[in-house]
Amino acid sequence: MWATAVGVARVRALETERENALFRDPLAQAFAAAGGLWPSSPPPGDEAARRRRLAVSFSIVIRTKFLDDLLRQACAFGVRQVVLLGAGMDSRAFRMDWPEGTRLFEVDTAAPLDFKASVLRQERAVARCERITVAVDLREDWPAALAAAGHDPAVPTVWIAEGLLIYLPEDAVELLLARISTRSAAGSRMGLTLGSRGVIERFAADAAPGSAASLWVSEMPDDPVRWLAGHGWEADSRTLRERAAAYGRPISTPPQREERPGQLISAVRR
């Protein structure tokens, strides 16, 4: 599944080339090229498939900006411990400005981390914070691996689960959140992206075998704010449409019937 992360890097590389880019990710092109996705994959002949692909790419751009802002806000509140769950080709350790003393943990399986390391060596990339990789499957005891790598649950952490929960069944999502909550001191923060209601029906039903959408299994709960409150988090939810408009990238198509708050989540541990 980590090849999906290379596809995300390609989207970020294309955004980086825009004059009015919402973020700059200089390493994204190197990840995409090393993964065989640069300069471009051939566009599908199916117009509906092309539109779906554009929609997914657009969502990646907006969620990246949203979580960048969330991380900066967490740092402004004094959080110096960052955990990226299912880190993939995330290059925030290299492309963002971090306060002194920031420790950033990238949690993922060995295959994507090894691929990523080879590209980083090739690019001679230098992290702007203390970067610690944790090679473990999120279906296993990743909290123990994170603890062994030096994560301190007694101080606040900002957790990021970007484009991750949609690939996990509901019970695995609950377990992940319970584990995060156990290791979160008061004042910890969290950024989540959730699959909106109806997204699997619209995107995954006729997705090509092995494609990202074919692996989607989990949509957001009916009330994400209440769901997170049950785990001890005070949450705020936004739709992709709301954030896109705020960033100067308004969506021109009419809202889908099932659109509601919850696709982009920021939360604070009470």
C-alpha positions as CSV (number, residue, x, y, z in Angstrom):
1,M,0.0,0.0,0.0
2,W,3.0,2.3,0.5
3,A,3.0,3.0,-3.3
4,T,0.0,5.1,-2.6
5,A,2.2,7.4,-0.6
6,V,4.4,7.9,-3.7
7,G,1.2,9.0,-5.5
8,V,0.5,11.5,-2.8
9,A,4.0,12.8,-3.3
10,R,3.3,13.3,-7.0
11,V,0.3,15.4,-6.1
12,R,2.4,17.5,-3.8
13,A,5.1,17.9,-6.4
14,L,2.5,19.2,-8.9
15,E,1.2,21.7,-6.3
16,T,4.7,22.8,-5.5
17,E,5.1,23.9,-9.2
18,R,2.1,26.2,-9.0
19,E,2.8,29.9,-8.8
20,N,0.3,30.3,-6.0
21,A,1.1,27.0,-4.2
22,L,-0.5,26.4,-0.8
23,F,2.7,24.8,0.3
24,R,6.2,23.9,-1.1
25,D,7.5,20.4,-0.9
26,P,10.9,20.2,-2.7
27,L,11.4,16.5,-2.0
28,A,8.0,15.4,-3.4
29,Q,9.3,15.3,-7.0
30,A,12.2,13.1,-6.0
31,F,9.9,10.7,-4.2
32,A,7.6,10.5,-7.2
33,A,10.4,10.1,-9.7
34,A,12.0,7.3,-7.7
35,G,8.7,5.6,-7.5
36,G,8.1,5.8,-11.2
37,L,5.4,8.4,-11.1
38,W,7.1,11.4,-12.7
39,P,6.7,13.4,-14.8
40,S,3.2,12.0,-15.1
41,S,1.1,8.9,-15.3
42,P,-1.1,8.6,-18.4
43,P,-4.5,10.0,-17.9
44,P,-7.3,7.4,-17.9
45,G,-9.7,7.4,-20.9
46,D,-12.8,7.3,-18.6
47,E,-13.9,10.9,-18.1
48,A,-15.6,10.0,-14.8
49,A,-12.4,8.3,-13.6
50,R,-10.4,11.4,-14.5
51,R,-12.8,13.6,-12.5
52,R,-12.5,11.3,-9.5
53,R,-8.8,11.4,-9.8
54,L,-8.7,15.2,-9.9
55,A,-11.0,15.3,-6.8
56,V,-8.7,13.0,-4.8
57,S,-5.7,15.1,-5.9
58,F,-7.5,18.3,-4.8
59,S,-8.4,16.8,-1.4
60,I,-4.7,15.9,-0.9
61,V,-3.6,19.5,-1.5
62,I,-6.2,20.9,0.9
63,R,-5.6,18.4,3.7
64,T,-1.8,19.0,3.4
65,K,-2.3,22.8,3.9
66,F,-4.8,22.1,6.8
67,L,-2.4,19.9,8.7
68,D,0.6,22.2,8.0
69,D,-1.4,24.9,9.7
70,L,-2.4,22.7,12.6
71,L,1.2,21.7,13.2
72,R,2.3,25.3,13.2
73,Q,-0.4,26.2,15.7
74,A,0.6,23.3,18.0
75,C,4.2,24.5,18.0
76,A,3.0,28.0,18.8
77,F,1.3,26.5,21.9
78,G,4.6,24.9,23.0
79,V,4.2,21.3,21.7
80,R,7.6,19.9,20.8
81,Q,6.7,16.3,20.1
82,V,5.2,15.3,16.8
83,V,4.1,11.8,15.7
84,L,3.2,11.1,12.0
85,L,1.2,7.8,11.9
86,G,1.6,6.1,8.5
87,A,4.1,8.7,7.6
88,G,4.7,7.5,4.0
89,M,6.5,10.1,1.9
90,D,5.7,13.0,4.3
91,S,8.6,15.5,4.2
92,R,7.4,17.9,6.9
93,A,10.6,17.2,9.0
94,F,12.6,18.7,6.0
95,R,10.3,21.4,4.6
96,M,8.8,23.1,7.6
97,D,10.4,25.4,10.1
98,W,10.5,23.8,13.6
99,P,11.1,25.4,16.9
100,E,14.3,24.3,18.7
101,G,13.9,21.0,20.6
102,T,11.2,19.6,18.3
103,R,11.3,15.8,18.0
104,L,9.4,14.3,15.1
105,F,8.6,10.6,15.0
106,E,7.7,9.0,11.6
107,V,5.8,5.7,12.2
108,D,5.4,3.3,9.2
109,T,6.4,-0.1,8.0
110,A,10.0,-0.8,7.0
111,A,9.4,-0.8,3.2
112,P,8.3,2.8,2.8
113,L,10.8,4.0,5.4
114,D,13.6,2.2,3.6
115,F,12.5,3.6,0.2
116,K,12.2,7.0,1.7
117,A,15.7,6.8,3.3
118,S,17.3,6.0,-0.1
119,V,15.7,9.0,-1.7
120,L,16.7,11.3,1.2
121,R,20.3,10.1,0.9
122,Q,20.3,10.7,-2.8
123,E,18.9,14.2,-2.3
124,R,21.2,14.8,0.7
125,A,18.2,16.1,2.6
126,V,18.8,17.5,6.1
127,A,15.9,17.5,8.6
128,R,15.1,20.7,10.4
129,C,14.3,19.0,13.6
130,E,15.2,15.8,15.4
131,R,13.7,13.1,13.1
132,I,13.2,9.6,14.4
133,T,11.8,6.8,12.3
134,V,9.9,4.0,13.9
135,A,9.5,0.9,11.6
136,V,6.4,-0.9,12.8
137,D,3.0,-2.0,11.4
138,L,0.1,0.0,12.9
139,R,-1.7,-3.3,13.3
140,E,0.9,-4.4,15.7
141,D,2.1,-3.0,19.1
142,W,3.2,0.4,17.7
143,P,2.9,2.2,21.0
144,A,5.7,0.0,22.5
145,A,7.9,0.6,19.4
146,L,7.2,4.4,19.7
147,A,8.1,4.3,23.4
148,A,11.3,2.4,22.7
149,A,12.2,5.1,20.2
150,G,11.9,7.8,22.9
151,H,8.4,9.1,22.8
152,D,7.4,10.6,26.1
153,P,3.7,10.4,26.9
154,A,4.1,12.7,29.9
155,V,4.5,15.7,27.7
156,P,2.1,17.0,25.0
157,T,2.2,15.5,21.5
158,V,0.7,16.5,18.2
159,W,-0.5,13.5,16.3
160,I,-1.1,13.4,12.6
161,A,-3.1,10.6,10.8
162,E,-3.3,11.9,7.3
163,G,-5.1,9.8,4.7
164,L,-4.8,6.8,7.0
165,L,-8.1,6.0,8.7
166,I,-10.0,5.4,5.5
167,Y,-7.9,2.3,5.0
168,L,-8.6,0.9,8.4
169,P,-11.8,-1.0,9.5
170,E,-13.9,0.5,12.2
171,D,-12.5,-1.6,15.0
172,A,-8.9,-0.8,14.0
173,V,-9.8,3.0,13.9
174,E,-11.2,2.7,17.5
175,L,-8.1,0.9,18.7
176,L,-5.8,3.4,17.1
177,L,-7.6,6.3,18.7
178,A,-7.6,4.6,22.1
179,R,-3.9,4.0,21.8
180,I,-3.3,7.6,20.8
181,S,-5.4,8.9,23.7
182,T,-3.5,6.7,26.2
183,R,-0.2,8.3,25.2
184,S,-1.5,11.9,25.1
185,A,-0.9,14.3,27.9
186,A,-3.3,17.1,28.5
187,G,-2.7,19.8,25.9
188,S,-1.8,17.3,23.2
189,R,-3.2,18.0,19.7
190,M,-4.4,15.8,16.9
191,G,-5.1,16.2,13.2
192,L,-7.2,13.6,11.3
193,T,-8.5,13.3,7.8
194,L,-11.7,11.2,7.5
195,G,-13.5,9.8,4.5
196,S,-16.8,11.6,4.0
197,R,-20.1,9.7,3.9
198,G,-20.7,8.2,0.5
199,V,-17.0,8.5,-0.6
200,I,-16.6,4.7,-0.8
201,E,-19.8,4.4,-2.9
202,R,-18.7,7.1,-5.3
203,F,-15.0,6.3,-5.6
204,A,-14.3,2.7,-4.6
205,A,-17.1,0.9,-6.2
206,D,-15.5,0.8,-9.7
207,A,-11.9,1.5,-8.6
208,A,-9.2,-0.5,-10.4
209,P,-7.9,-3.5,-8.4
210,G,-4.9,-2.4,-6.3
211,S,-5.6,1.3,-6.6
212,A,-5.9,3.4,-3.5
213,A,-9.7,3.7,-3.7
214,S,-10.1,-0.1,-3.9
215,L,-8.6,-0.3,-0.4
216,W,-10.9,2.2,1.3
217,V,-13.1,0.6,3.9
218,S,-13.9,3.3,6.6
219,E,-16.0,6.5,6.4
220,M,-16.3,9.1,9.1
221,P,-18.8,8.6,12.0
222,D,-22.1,10.5,11.9
223,D,-20.9,12.9,14.5
224,P,-17.0,13.1,14.6
225,V,-17.0,15.8,17.4
226,R,-19.1,13.6,19.7
227,W,-17.1,10.5,18.8
228,L,-13.8,12.2,19.7
229,A,-15.3,13.7,22.9
230,G,-16.0,10.1,24.0
231,H,-12.2,9.6,23.8
232,G,-11.4,12.7,25.8
233,W,-10.7,15.1,22.9
234,E,-12.3,18.5,22.2
235,A,-12.6,18.5,18.4
236,D,-13.4,20.9,15.7
237,S,-14.5,19.7,12.2
238,R,-14.4,21.3,8.8
239,T,-15.4,20.1,5.4
240,L,-13.0,20.1,2.5
241,R,-15.2,22.7,0.8
242,E,-15.0,25.1,3.7
243,R,-11.2,24.9,3.9
244,A,-10.7,25.1,0.2
245,A,-12.7,28.4,0.1
246,A,-10.7,29.7,3.0
247,Y,-7.5,28.9,1.1
248,G,-8.6,30.7,-2.1
249,R,-9.4,27.4,-3.9
250,P,-13.2,27.3,-3.9
251,I,-14.9,24.2,-5.2
252,S,-17.2,25.2,-8.1
253,T,-19.4,22.1,-8.2
254,P,-22.5,22.0,-6.1
255,P,-22.3,20.3,-2.7
256,Q,-22.9,16.6,-2.6
257,R,-26.0,15.6,-0.7
258,E,-24.0,13.8,2.0
259,E,-21.5,16.5,2.6
260,R,-21.2,17.5,6.2
261,P,-18.5,18.7,8.7
262,G,-16.0,16.1,9.6
263,Q,-13.6,15.5,6.8
264,L,-10.8,17.6,8.4
265,I,-10.5,17.3,12.2
266,S,-8.4,19.2,14.7
267,A,-8.6,18.3,18.3
268,V,-7.1,19.1,21.7
269,R,-6.7,16.6,24.6
270,R,-8.7,17.7,27.6
